Amino acid sequence: QFQLQQWGAGLLKVSETLSLTCAVYGGSFGDDYYTWVRLPPGEGLEWIGEVSHTGITIYNPSFESRVTMSVDKSKNQVSLRLTSVTAADTAVYFCGRGHSYTWQYWGQGTLVTVSS
Amino acid sequence: QSALTQPASVSGSPGQSITISCTGTSSDIGAYDYVSWYQRHPGKGPKLIISHVSSRPSGVSYRFSGSKFGNTASLTISGLQAEDEAHYYCSSYTTGRTYVFGSGTKVTVL
């Protein structure tokens, strides 16, 4: 059973860069895909993008200009960077792992608050 | 890409059955059988309960079932239990090679 543990700065100021890391425990990094989604307060889940185990990325067009996802197989970690944050980026961010067009494992979530 | 449309809330009494709808378009739900459903309890990460429209992962209760007709997918919870009170989200792969989630449904057990 895989476990995903995530961490990163929880309080940012407008225009700063959001940076989160998700570590995979309980097995190999594998051939799976890794995703980041977020849950803004009072809203539904929003898909940010996906990175393959080889580092190939596909992003939600809404984030294309600001987002970077990457993998570090030596550390069994994936990372998310989102530049130029605004208050609208305040949300709980989740990393997920999966294959076959779905995600079987999820992290516990990281609350990121953007203040002015 | 617009979020898939779900009812904001659905409620039922213990033992009853409830159904949550998830409406998309011919570019997402209608295009592929890659619809998933996730359950999320407060303070926790999502849990996969249905994949590929109607497949139940190992360990997920048989009380959860999924279906799809056209551009609308549905999740049915039968024999509603107190532990089923949570938020539920649908998700679909799209023709743009991206994914889209639903707006989320809060299930309340009366």
Chai-1 contact restraints between the chains, C-beta under 6 A:
chainA,res_idxA,chainB,res_idxB,connection_type,confidence,min_distance_angstrom,max_distance_angstrom,comment,restraint_id
A,G44,B,A3,contact,1.0,0.0,6.0,A-B,restraint_1
A,G44,B,F101,contact,1.0,0.0,6.0,A-B,restraint_2
A,G44,B,S103,contact,1.0,0.0,6.0,A-B,restraint_3
A,G44,B,G104,contact,1.0,0.0,6.0,A-B,restraint_4
A,L45,B,Y89,contact,1.0,0.0,6.0,A-B,restraint_5
A,L45,B,F101,contact,1.0,0.0,6.0,A-B,restraint_6
A,W47,B,Y99,contact,1.0,0.0,6.0,A-B,restraint_7
A,W47,B,F101,contact,1.0,0.0,6.0,A-B,restraint_8
A,I58,B,R97,contact,1.0,0.0,6.0,A-B,restraint_9
A,N60,B,T98,contact,1.0,0.0,6.0,A-B,restraint_10
A,F94,B,G45,contact,1.0,0.0,6.0,A-B,restraint_11
A,Y101,B,Y34,contact,1.0,0.0,6.0,A-B,restraint_12
A,Y101,B,Y93,contact,1.0,0.0,6.0,A-B,restraint_13
A,T102,B,S36,contact,1.0,0.0,6.0,A-B,restraint_14
A,T102,B,S51,contact,1.0,0.0,6.0,A-B,restraint_15
A,Q104,B,L48,contact,1.0,0.0,6.0,A-B,restraint_16
A,W106,B,G45,contact,1.0,0.0,6.0,A-B,restraint_17
A,W106,B,P46,contact,1.0,0.0,6.0,A-B,restraint_18
A,G107,B,G45,contact,1.0,0.0,6.0,A-B,restraint_19
A,Q108,B,G45,contact,1.0,0.0,6.0,A-B,restraint_20
A,G109,B,G45,contact,1.0,0.0,6.0,A-B,restraint_21
